[in-house]
Amino acid sequence: MGRRRPFRPLRQGLEALALRGLGFIARILPFEIASDLGALVGRGAHAILARRRAIARENLTRALGPDPGGVPAAIVVRRVFEQIGRSFVEFLALPAQSPEQILARIDFEGFEPAAALAREGRGAVLLTGHFGNWELFGAAMRARYGSVKYVLPHQTNPGSDVYLNEVRAKLGIDAIPIGLGMRNAVRSLREGTFVAMLPDQDARGIGVHVEFFGRLASTPSGPARIAMSADATILTGVLERAGRGRFRARMLRVLTPDPKRARDEEVYRLTADVTRALEEAIRERPDHWYWIHRRWKTPPPQSAPVASPVSSPPAVPEPAVRK
């Protein structure tokens, strides 16, 4: 039996209330000041969350060494927390920004394929990582190209989950719960919607193991499967900081599923290619990624091969689709 937590509802209620208060403050401040407030929140989290700080440092050091880009790992980790804090408070501030104000802050590079799909009324699977301000990336795509929906897991705090989805709804972005995501996502793609996902966290036993910073990591295969089911293009991009209140969006990969290949083989190829693209972006800006997550916690099956772009994939079970 699980451990009883009689005060959990009270704690979660207070957390959700505090989150709404932070959102109110973020929206009445100038965007740049809200971002600076977020950096302070991130520094506070860095000081308090010793376990997450240790996970980030271990992950970063194993992936890029003790001095990534000539900067000590401890300093990069502190910047990671600041970047996460900035991005979170900026996200809460976004409903106070018009679509035109959002787009004025961002330079887009390589998004011609997205524009072409939007003109044709075709949807696409839009992928990014927990990199830079990923929520702003989705909001910018909504402002520039039309309908965007997120496939998301529920937050452990129901009150916070409701509020965060309210913020997204104010930006014109609907959330598809991840448990029902595949069927609804395929339908949305066929209706011309950009369906956005973050495939860079541990997928436990249902993921496909592909190489990420030299180690096999359980990676969500859902984006590839959804794209194949809807015959949709996969767009992989990131949004990174380019100054105070300024950003640059970069398209990293444009992938088209090959219907002639075996399904599991193609799922593996697409998942590995997306993961490789995100790794390249992280190597360029290591302070932008979510190192505090235990990305490699699910070991590969004993029979799994060493991952490479050309190796045969291990068997991947089909995800359950709720009727």
C-alpha distance (Angstrom), angle and dihedral (degrees) to the residues before:
residue distance angle dihedral
M1 . . .
G2 3.78 . .
R3 3.76 121.5 .
R4 3.80 113.4 -90.8
R5 3.79 114.1 -116.5
P6 3.81 106.8 -175.6
F7 3.80 93.4 173.7
R8 3.80 95.7 48.1
P9 3.85 95.5 96.9
L10 3.80 90.2 51.0
R11 3.80 92.5 47.5
Q12 3.80 92.1 47.6
G13 3.80 91.0 48.0
L14 3.79 91.4 52.6
E15 3.81 90.9 46.5
A16 3.81 91.5 52.0
L17 3.80 90.7 47.5
A18 3.80 91.3 50.2
L19 3.80 89.4 48.9
R20 3.79 91.4 53.7
G21 3.80 89.5 48.6
L22 3.81 91.1 51.4
G23 3.80 89.5 49.2
F24 3.80 91.3 51.9
I25 3.81 91.0 51.5
A26 3.81 92.3 45.9
R27 3.80 92.1 54.1
I28 3.80 96.3 50.3
L29 3.82 93.0 49.8
P30 3.81 124.8 79.5
F31 3.80 107.2 -94.5
E32 3.82 94.1 -111.6
I33 3.81 91.7 51.3
A34 3.79 90.4 48.4
S35 3.81 88.0 52.5
D36 3.80 90.9 51.7
L37 3.81 89.4 49.4
G38 3.79 87.3 54.0
A39 3.79 90.7 53.6
L40 3.82 88.4 54.9
V41 3.80 89.7 50.5
G42 3.80 88.7 51.0
R43 3.79 92.5 50.5
G44 3.79 89.8 50.9
A45 3.79 90.7 51.0
H46 3.80 89.7 48.9
A47 3.79 90.4 54.5
I48 3.81 95.3 45.9
L49 3.81 105.8 35.4
A50 3.79 100.4 69.3
R51 3.80 94.6 163.6
R52 3.79 93.9 52.3
R53 3.79 89.8 44.5
A54 3.81 89.6 54.5
I55 3.83 92.7 47.3
A56 3.80 90.7 51.0
R57 3.77 93.2 49.6
E58 3.80 93.1 47.3
N59 3.81 92.8 48.1
L60 3.79 93.3 45.8
T61 3.81 94.5 46.7
R62 3.81 93.8 47.9
A63 3.81 91.4 48.3
L64 3.81 102.5 39.9
G65 3.79 107.5 8.8
P66 3.81 131.9 -109.7
D67 3.82 94.3 -59.6
P68 3.82 110.8 36.3
G69 3.77 108.3 -163.9
G70 3.80 89.6 -8.1
V71 3.83 92.9 -59.6
P72 3.82 119.3 116.7
A73 3.80 112.4 -107.1
A74 3.80 91.8 -123.4
I75 3.81 90.8 59.7
V76 3.82 92.4 46.4
V77 3.81 89.5 51.2
R78 3.80 90.8 52.8
R79 3.80 89.2 51.1
V80 3.82 89.5 49.4
F81 3.80 90.3 58.1
E82 3.80 91.1 46.5
Q83 3.80 91.1 49.5
I84 3.82 92.3 49.8
G85 3.81 90.4 48.9
R86 3.80 92.3 48.8
S87 3.78 92.5 48.6
F88 3.79 93.5 48.4
V89 3.80 96.5 50.7
E90 3.82 90.7 41.8
F91 3.80 87.8 55.3
L92 3.80 91.2 52.2
A93 3.82 88.4 50.0
L94 3.81 95.7 51.2
P95 3.85 98.2 90.3
A96 3.82 87.6 66.8
Q97 3.82 89.1 58.8
S98 3.79 122.0 81.3
P99 3.82 118.5 -133.2
E100 3.81 88.0 -106.4
Q101 3.81 91.7 52.8
I102 3.81 91.1 48.8
L103 3.80 92.8 50.9
A104 3.82 92.6 45.6
R105 3.80 88.8 64.5
I106 3.80 95.9 54.7
D107 3.79 135.3 71.8
F108 3.81 112.8 -156.1
E109 3.81 121.8 -147.9
G110 3.80 123.7 -171.3
F111 3.81 98.7 -2.9
E112 3.80 96.9 130.6
P113 3.84 91.2 109.7
A114 3.81 90.3 55.0
A115 3.80 90.8 49.5
A116 3.81 91.3 49.8
L117 3.80 92.4 50.7
A118 3.80 91.0 48.4
R119 3.82 91.8 50.6
E120 3.80 89.9 51.6
G121 3.82 92.0 48.6
R122 3.79 91.8 -118.4
G123 3.77 125.3 141.7
A124 3.79 127.4 -134.6
V125 3.78 139.0 -165.5
L126 3.80 103.9 -107.8
L127 3.80 114.0 -156.9
T128 3.76 132.6 -175.5
G129 3.77 135.2 147.5
H130 3.77 136.3 -118.0
F131 3.78 82.8 -81.1
G132 3.79 129.3 131.3
N133 3.79 110.7 -29.9
W134 3.79 100.6 -23.4
E135 3.82 93.2 172.6
L136 3.80 90.8 55.1
F137 3.80 88.1 49.6
G138 3.80 90.3 58.4
A139 3.81 92.1 44.7
A140 3.79 90.7 51.0
M141 3.80 91.9 50.1
R142 3.81 88.8 50.7
A143 3.80 91.6 49.8
R144 3.78 94.1 46.9
Y145 3.80 106.8 34.0
G146 3.80 109.0 21.8
S147 3.79 134.1 -117.8
V148 3.82 116.7 35.7
K149 3.79 128.5 174.1
Y150 3.80 128.5 -176.1
V151 3.80 125.4 -139.5
L152 3.80 101.1 -145.9
P153 3.80 141.3 169.2
H154 3.77 117.7 -126.1
Q155 3.81 117.4 -99.2
T156 3.79 115.0 -115.9
N157 3.81 88.7 -120.6
P158 3.83 106.7 66.2
G159 3.81 93.4 -159.9
S160 3.80 92.1 52.9
D161 3.80 90.2 45.4
V162 3.80 91.3 55.3
Y163 3.80 92.6 47.5
L164 3.81 95.8 48.0
N165 3.79 90.5 50.6
E166 3.82 88.7 49.1
V167 3.81 88.5 56.4
R168 3.81 90.5 50.1
A169 3.80 91.3 47.3
K170 3.82 89.9 55.0
L171 3.80 86.2 57.5
G172 3.81 90.6 51.7
I173 3.80 94.9 -105.1
D174 3.81 121.3 130.4
A175 3.80 122.6 -155.1
I176 3.81 122.8 -132.3
P177 3.84 110.6 -158.1
I178 3.77 108.4 -120.8
G179 3.81 93.9 -127.7
L180 3.80 90.0 63.1
G181 3.77 94.9 28.1
M182 3.78 105.4 110.1
R183 3.79 99.5 58.7
N184 3.82 94.7 39.6
A185 3.80 92.2 43.6
V186 3.80 93.2 52.7
R187 3.80 90.0 49.4
S188 3.80 91.2 49.1
L189 3.79 92.3 49.3
R190 3.78 91.1 52.7
E191 3.81 88.5 51.3
G192 3.81 91.3 56.6
T193 3.81 100.5 -98.1
F194 3.80 126.0 142.0
V195 3.82 104.5 -125.7
A196 3.80 111.4 -155.8
M197 3.81 128.4 -156.5
L198 3.81 139.5 167.4
P199 3.82 107.0 -135.3
D200 3.81 98.8 176.1
Q201 3.80 104.2 93.2
D202 3.78 130.4 86.5
A203 3.82 110.8 -75.7
R204 3.80 95.3 -164.9
G205 3.79 116.3 -148.9
I206 3.79 97.4 -18.7
G207 3.81 96.6 59.0
V208 3.76 130.9 93.7
H209 3.80 114.7 -116.1
V210 3.81 112.2 -124.1
E211 3.76 130.9 162.9
F212 3.79 117.3 -85.7
F213 3.80 118.3 171.5
G214 3.80 90.8 -17.5
R215 3.82 96.5 -51.6
L216 3.77 131.7 91.9
A217 3.79 110.4 -107.5
S218 3.80 127.9 -172.1
T219 3.79 102.7 -115.9
P220 3.82 131.2 -173.1
S221 3.79 111.2 -99.7
G222 3.80 93.4 -171.8
P223 3.83 96.1 95.5
A224 3.80 92.0 55.8
R225 3.80 93.0 44.5
I226 3.80 92.6 48.5
A227 3.81 91.6 48.6
M228 3.80 91.0 50.3
S229 3.81 93.1 47.5
A230 3.81 91.8 51.2
D231 3.83 96.0 36.2
A232 3.81 86.7 -124.5
T233 3.80 134.1 156.0
I234 3.81 118.5 -111.4
L235 3.81 114.8 -134.6
T236 3.81 116.0 -167.3
G237 3.79 118.8 -169.8
V238 3.79 144.4 145.6
L239 3.77 137.3 -145.9
E240 3.79 116.3 -141.7
R241 3.78 135.6 179.7
A242 3.79 119.0 -92.3
G243 3.80 100.6 174.2
R244 3.78 138.6 -41.7
G245 3.79 105.9 -30.5
R246 3.81 90.8 -8.7
F247 3.81 129.1 110.1
R248 3.78 142.7 -178.4
A249 3.81 122.5 -144.6
R250 3.81 115.4 -155.9
M251 3.78 128.9 -170.5
L252 3.81 107.7 -139.0
R253 3.81 104.6 177.4
V254 3.79 139.3 6.6
L255 3.80 108.5 -162.5
T256 3.77 130.7 -176.8
P257 3.82 119.0 -161.9
D258 3.79 114.6 -121.7
P259 3.82 108.6 -133.8
K260 3.81 91.2 -165.3
R261 3.80 94.2 65.9
A262 3.79 124.3 83.4
R263 3.80 108.9 -88.1
D264 3.82 98.2 -120.5
E265 3.80 91.1 44.7
E266 3.79 91.8 51.9
V267 3.82 92.8 45.1
Y268 3.78 88.4 54.1
R269 3.81 93.7 47.2
L270 3.79 94.3 49.7
T271 3.80 94.1 43.8
A272 3.81 92.0 49.1
D273 3.81 92.4 47.9
V274 3.81 93.6 50.2
T275 3.81 90.7 46.8
R276 3.79 91.0 49.5
A277 3.82 90.8 51.2
L278 3.80 91.7 52.2
E279 3.80 90.9 47.5
E280 3.79 90.2 54.6
A281 3.81 90.9 52.5
I282 3.81 91.9 47.2
R283 3.80 91.7 51.2
E284 3.80 88.4 56.5
R285 3.81 94.6 47.2
P286 3.83 108.6 19.7
D287 3.80 92.8 167.6
H288 3.82 88.8 62.9
W289 3.83 98.6 65.0
Y290 3.80 132.6 85.9
W291 3.81 99.0 -110.7
I292 3.82 91.5 159.9
H293 3.83 90.4 80.3
R294 3.83 120.5 90.1
R295 3.78 92.6 -120.1
W296 3.82 97.4 170.7
K297 3.81 99.9 40.9
T298 3.84 95.8 115.5
P299 3.82 110.0 73.7
P300 3.79 117.9 -142.0
P301 3.81 120.5 -107.9
Q302 3.77 113.5 -85.3
S303 3.79 89.9 -111.4
A304 3.81 95.8 49.4
P305 3.83 113.6 123.4
V306 3.78 124.1 -131.1
A307 3.78 102.5 -83.9
S308 3.77 121.1 -113.0
P309 3.80 134.4 151.1
V310 3.80 91.2 -103.0
S311 3.80 103.3 36.4
S312 3.78 120.3 107.5
P313 3.79 112.5 -98.1
P314 3.77 123.7 -115.6
A315 3.78 115.5 -113.0
V316 3.79 110.8 -76.8
P317 3.82 120.5 -158.0
E318 3.78 117.4 -131.7
P319 3.82 111.3 -108.6
A320 3.76 116.0 -113.1
V321 3.79 113.0 -104.7
R322 3.79 114.6 -152.5
K323 3.77 112.4 -132.7
